[in-house]
Amino acid sequence: MERYHSANLRRLGAKEDRLVLLGAFDPEPSLDVGLIDPVEFGQDTYAEVFARIE
């Protein structure tokens, strides 16, 4: 889930303690735990996001 998705879920009434960005599970976290949706950014971005998820 990226920040855009979590913002929409908050507006729909989701409780804050139930929302976690996917990047928060990264064993080597960076400052930005959000992941972008790679669909609009091409193959290189898709590969980068996929590598972070794996």
Distance bins in CASP14 RR format, pairs under 12 A and 6 or more apart:
PFRMAT RR
TARGET T0000
AUTHOR 0000-0000-0000
RMODE 2
METHOD distances of the structure
MODEL  1
1 7 0 0 0 0 0 1 0 0 0 0 0
1 8 0 0 0 0 1 0 0 0 0 0 0
1 9 0 0 0 0 1 0 0 0 0 0 0
1 10 0 0 0 0 0 1 0 0 0 0 0
1 14 0 0 0 0 0 1 0 0 0 0 0
1 18 0 0 0 0 0 1 0 0 0 0 0
1 19 1 0 0 1 0 0 0 0 0 0 0
1 20 1 0 0 1 0 0 0 0 0 0 0
1 21 1 0 1 0 0 0 0 0 0 0 0
1 22 1 0 1 0 0 0 0 0 0 0 0
1 23 0 0 0 0 1 0 0 0 0 0 0
1 24 0 0 0 0 1 0 0 0 0 0 0
1 25 0 0 0 0 0 1 0 0 0 0 0
1 33 0 0 0 0 0 1 0 0 0 0 0
1 34 0 0 0 0 1 0 0 0 0 0 0
1 35 1 0 0 1 0 0 0 0 0 0 0
1 36 0 0 0 0 0 1 0 0 0 0 0
1 37 0 0 0 0 0 1 0 0 0 0 0
1 53 0 0 0 0 0 1 0 0 0 0 0
2 8 0 0 0 0 0 1 0 0 0 0 0
2 9 0 0 0 0 0 1 0 0 0 0 0
2 19 0 0 0 0 0 1 0 0 0 0 0
2 20 0 0 0 0 0 1 0 0 0 0 0
2 21 1 0 0 1 0 0 0 0 0 0 0
2 22 1 0 0 1 0 0 0 0 0 0 0
2 23 0 0 0 0 1 0 0 0 0 0 0
2 24 0 0 0 0 0 1 0 0 0 0 0
2 32 0 0 0 0 0 1 0 0 0 0 0
2 33 0 0 0 0 1 0 0 0 0 0 0
2 34 1 0 1 0 0 0 0 0 0 0 0
2 35 1 0 1 0 0 0 0 0 0 0 0
2 36 1 0 0 1 0 0 0 0 0 0 0
2 37 1 0 0 1 0 0 0 0 0 0 0
2 38 0 0 0 0 0 1 0 0 0 0 0
2 39 0 0 0 0 0 1 0 0 0 0 0
2 49 0 0 0 0 1 0 0 0 0 0 0
2 52 0 0 0 0 0 1 0 0 0 0 0
2 53 0 0 0 0 0 1 0 0 0 0 0
3 9 0 0 0 0 0 1 0 0 0 0 0
3 10 0 0 0 0 0 1 0 0 0 0 0
3 19 0 0 0 0 0 1 0 0 0 0 0
3 20 0 0 0 0 0 1 0 0 0 0 0
3 21 1 0 0 1 0 0 0 0 0 0 0
3 22 0 0 0 0 0 1 0 0 0 0 0
3 23 0 0 0 0 0 1 0 0 0 0 0
3 24 0 0 0 0 0 1 0 0 0 0 0
3 32 0 0 0 0 1 0 0 0 0 0 0
3 33 0 0 0 0 1 0 0 0 0 0 0
3 34 1 0 0 1 0 0 0 0 0 0 0
3 35 0 0 0 0 1 0 0 0 0 0 0
3 36 0 0 0 0 1 0 0 0 0 0 0
3 37 0 0 0 0 0 1 0 0 0 0 0
4 10 0 0 0 0 0 1 0 0 0 0 0
4 11 0 0 0 0 0 1 0 0 0 0 0
4 21 0 0 0 0 0 1 0 0 0 0 0
4 34 0 0 0 0 1 0 0 0 0 0 0
4 35 0 0 0 0 0 1 0 0 0 0 0
4 36 0 0 0 0 1 0 0 0 0 0 0
4 37 1 0 0 1 0 0 0 0 0 0 0
4 40 0 0 0 0 0 1 0 0 0 0 0
5 11 0 0 0 0 0 1 0 0 0 0 0
5 12 0 0 0 0 0 1 0 0 0 0 0
5 14 0 0 0 0 0 1 0 0 0 0 0
5 19 0 0 0 0 1 0 0 0 0 0 0
5 20 0 0 0 0 0 1 0 0 0 0 0
5 21 0 0 0 0 1 0 0 0 0 0 0
5 22 0 0 0 0 1 0 0 0 0 0 0
5 34 0 0 0 0 1 0 0 0 0 0 0
5 35 0 0 0 0 1 0 0 0 0 0 0
5 36 0 0 0 0 0 1 0 0 0 0 0
5 37 0 0 0 0 1 0 0 0 0 0 0
6 12 0 0 0 0 0 1 0 0 0 0 0
6 13 0 0 0 0 0 1 0 0 0 0 0
6 14 1 0 0 1 0 0 0 0 0 0 0
6 15 0 0 0 0 0 1 0 0 0 0 0
6 16 0 0 0 0 1 0 0 0 0 0 0
6 18 0 0 0 0 0 1 0 0 0 0 0
6 19 1 0 1 0 0 0 0 0 0 0 0
6 20 0 0 0 0 1 0 0 0 0 0 0
6 21 1 0 0 1 0 0 0 0 0 0 0
6 22 0 0 0 0 0 1 0 0 0 0 0
6 23 0 0 0 0 0 1 0 0 0 0 0
6 24 0 0 0 0 0 1 0 0 0 0 0
6 33 0 0 0 0 0 1 0 0 0 0 0
6 34 0 0 0 0 1 0 0 0 0 0 0
6 35 0 0 0 0 0 1 0 0 0 0 0
7 13 0 0 0 0 0 1 0 0 0 0 0
7 14 0 0 0 0 0 1 0 0 0 0 0
7 16 0 0 0 0 0 1 0 0 0 0 0
7 19 0 0 0 0 1 0 0 0 0 0 0
7 21 0 0 0 0 0 1 0 0 0 0 0
7 34 0 0 0 0 0 1 0 0 0 0 0
8 14 0 0 0 0 1 0 0 0 0 0 0
8 19 0 0 0 0 0 1 0 0 0 0 0
9 15 0 0 0 0 1 0 0 0 0 0 0
9 16 0 0 0 0 1 0 0 0 0 0 0
9 18 0 0 0 0 1 0 0 0 0 0 0
9 19 1 0 1 0 0 0 0 0 0 0 0
9 20 0 0 0 0 0 1 0 0 0 0 0
9 21 0 0 0 0 0 1 0 0 0 0 0
10 16 1 0 0 1 0 0 0 0 0 0 0
10 17 0 0 0 0 0 1 0 0 0 0 0
10 18 0 0 0 0 0 1 0 0 0 0 0
10 19 1 0 0 1 0 0 0 0 0 0 0
11 19 0 0 0 0 0 1 0 0 0 0 0
12 18 0 0 0 0 0 1 0 0 0 0 0
12 19 0 0 0 0 0 1 0 0 0 0 0
13 19 0 0 0 0 0 1 0 0 0 0 0
14 20 0 0 0 0 0 1 0 0 0 0 0
19 33 0 0 0 0 0 1 0 0 0 0 0
19 34 0 0 0 0 0 1 0 0 0 0 0
20 26 0 0 0 0 0 1 0 0 0 0 0
20 33 0 0 0 0 1 0 0 0 0 0 0
20 34 0 0 0 0 0 1 0 0 0 0 0
20 35 0 0 0 0 0 1 0 0 0 0 0
21 29 0 0 0 0 0 1 0 0 0 0 0
21 30 0 0 0 0 0 1 0 0 0 0 0
21 32 0 0 0 0 1 0 0 0 0 0 0
21 33 1 0 1 0 0 0 0 0 0 0 0
21 34 1 0 1 0 0 0 0 0 0 0 0
21 35 1 0 0 1 0 0 0 0 0 0 0
21 36 0 0 0 0 0 1 0 0 0 0 0
21 52 0 0 0 0 0 1 0 0 0 0 0
21 53 0 0 0 0 0 1 0 0 0 0 0
22 29 0 0 0 0 0 1 0 0 0 0 0
22 32 0 0 0 0 0 1 0 0 0 0 0
22 33 1 0 0 1 0 0 0 0 0 0 0
22 34 1 0 0 1 0 0 0 0 0 0 0
22 35 1 0 1 0 0 0 0 0 0 0 0
22 36 0 0 0 0 0 1 0 0 0 0 0
22 37 0 0 0 0 0 1 0 0 0 0 0
22 49 0 0 0 0 1 0 0 0 0 0 0
22 50 0 0 0 0 0 1 0 0 0 0 0
22 52 0 0 0 0 1 0 0 0 0 0 0
22 53 1 0 0 1 0 0 0 0 0 0 0
22 54 0 0 0 0 0 1 0 0 0 0 0
23 29 1 0 0 1 0 0 0 0 0 0 0
23 30 0 0 0 0 1 0 0 0 0 0 0
23 31 0 0 0 0 0 1 0 0 0 0 0
23 32 0 0 0 0 1 0 0 0 0 0 0
23 33 1 0 1 0 0 0 0 0 0 0 0
23 34 1 0 1 0 0 0 0 0 0 0 0
23 35 1 0 1 0 0 0 0 0 0 0 0
23 36 0 0 0 0 0 1 0 0 0 0 0
23 49 0 0 0 0 1 0 0 0 0 0 0
23 52 1 0 0 1 0 0 0 0 0 0 0
23 53 0 0 0 0 1 0 0 0 0 0 0
24 30 0 0 0 0 0 1 0 0 0 0 0
24 32 0 0 0 0 0 1 0 0 0 0 0
24 33 1 0 1 0 0 0 0 0 0 0 0
24 34 1 0 0 1 0 0 0 0 0 0 0
24 35 0 0 0 0 0 1 0 0 0 0 0
24 52 0 0 0 0 0 1 0 0 0 0 0
25 33 0 0 0 0 1 0 0 0 0 0 0
25 34 0 0 0 0 0 1 0 0 0 0 0
25 35 0 0 0 0 0 1 0 0 0 0 0
25 52 0 0 0 0 1 0 0 0 0 0 0
25 53 0 0 0 0 1 0 0 0 0 0 0
25 54 0 0 0 0 0 1 0 0 0 0 0
26 32 0 0 0 0 0 1 0 0 0 0 0
26 33 1 0 0 1 0 0 0 0 0 0 0
26 34 0 0 0 0 1 0 0 0 0 0 0
26 35 0 0 0 0 1 0 0 0 0 0 0
26 49 0 0 0 0 0 1 0 0 0 0 0
26 51 0 0 0 0 0 1 0 0 0 0 0
26 52 1 0 0 1 0 0 0 0 0 0 0
26 53 0 0 0 0 1 0 0 0 0 0 0
26 54 0 0 0 0 0 1 0 0 0 0 0
27 52 0 0 0 0 0 1 0 0 0 0 0
27 54 0 0 0 0 0 1 0 0 0 0 0
28 51 0 0 0 0 0 1 0 0 0 0 0
28 52 0 0 0 0 1 0 0 0 0 0 0
29 52 0 0 0 0 0 1 0 0 0 0 0
30 48 0 0 0 0 0 1 0 0 0 0 0
30 52 0 0 0 0 1 0 0 0 0 0 0
32 52 0 0 0 0 0 1 0 0 0 0 0
33 52 0 0 0 0 1 0 0 0 0 0 0
34 49 0 0 0 0 1 0 0 0 0 0 0
34 52 0 0 0 0 1 0 0 0 0 0 0
34 53 0 0 0 0 0 1 0 0 0 0 0
35 41 0 0 0 0 0 1 0 0 0 0 0
35 45 0 0 0 0 0 1 0 0 0 0 0
35 46 0 0 0 0 0 1 0 0 0 0 0
35 48 0 0 0 0 1 0 0 0 0 0 0
35 49 1 0 1 0 0 0 0 0 0 0 0
35 50 0 0 0 0 1 0 0 0 0 0 0
35 51 0 0 0 0 0 1 0 0 0 0 0
35 52 1 0 0 1 0 0 0 0 0 0 0
35 53 1 0 0 1 0 0 0 0 0 0 0
36 42 0 0 0 0 0 1 0 0 0 0 0
36 45 1 0 0 1 0 0 0 0 0 0 0
36 46 0 0 0 0 0 1 0 0 0 0 0
36 48 0 0 0 0 1 0 0 0 0 0 0
36 49 1 0 0 1 0 0 0 0 0 0 0
36 50 0 0 0 0 0 1 0 0 0 0 0
36 52 0 0 0 0 0 1 0 0 0 0 0
36 53 0 0 0 0 0 1 0 0 0 0 0
37 45 0 0 0 0 1 0 0 0 0 0 0
37 46 0 0 0 0 1 0 0 0 0 0 0
37 49 0 0 0 0 1 0 0 0 0 0 0
38 44 0 0 0 0 1 0 0 0 0 0 0
38 45 1 0 1 0 0 0 0 0 0 0 0
38 46 1 1 0 0 0 0 0 0 0 0 0
38 47 0 0 0 0 1 0 0 0 0 0 0
38 48 1 0 0 1 0 0 0 0 0 0 0
38 49 1 0 1 0 0 0 0 0 0 0 0
38 50 1 0 0 1 0 0 0 0 0 0 0
38 51 0 0 0 0 0 1 0 0 0 0 0
38 52 0 0 0 0 0 1 0 0 0 0 0
38 53 0 0 0 0 0 1 0 0 0 0 0
39 45 0 0 0 0 1 0 0 0 0 0 0
39 46 1 0 0 1 0 0 0 0 0 0 0
39 49 0 0 0 0 1 0 0 0 0 0 0
40 46 0 0 0 0 0 1 0 0 0 0 0
40 49 0 0 0 0 0 1 0 0 0 0 0
41 47 0 0 0 0 0 1 0 0 0 0 0
41 48 0 0 0 0 1 0 0 0 0 0 0
41 49 0 0 0 0 1 0 0 0 0 0 0
42 48 0 0 0 0 0 1 0 0 0 0 0
42 49 0 0 0 0 0 1 0 0 0 0 0
42 50 0 0 0 0 0 1 0 0 0 0 0
43 49 0 0 0 0 0 1 0 0 0 0 0
43 50 0 0 0 0 0 1 0 0 0 0 0
44 50 0 0 0 0 0 1 0 0 0 0 0
44 51 0 0 0 0 0 1 0 0 0 0 0
45 51 0 0 0 0 0 1 0 0 0 0 0
45 52 0 0 0 0 0 1 0 0 0 0 0
46 52 0 0 0 0 0 1 0 0 0 0 0
46 53 0 0 0 0 0 1 0 0 0 0 0
47 53 0 0 0 0 0 1 0 0 0 0 0
47 54 0 0 0 0 0 1 0 0 0 0 0
48 54 0 0 0 0 0 1 0 0 0 0 0
END
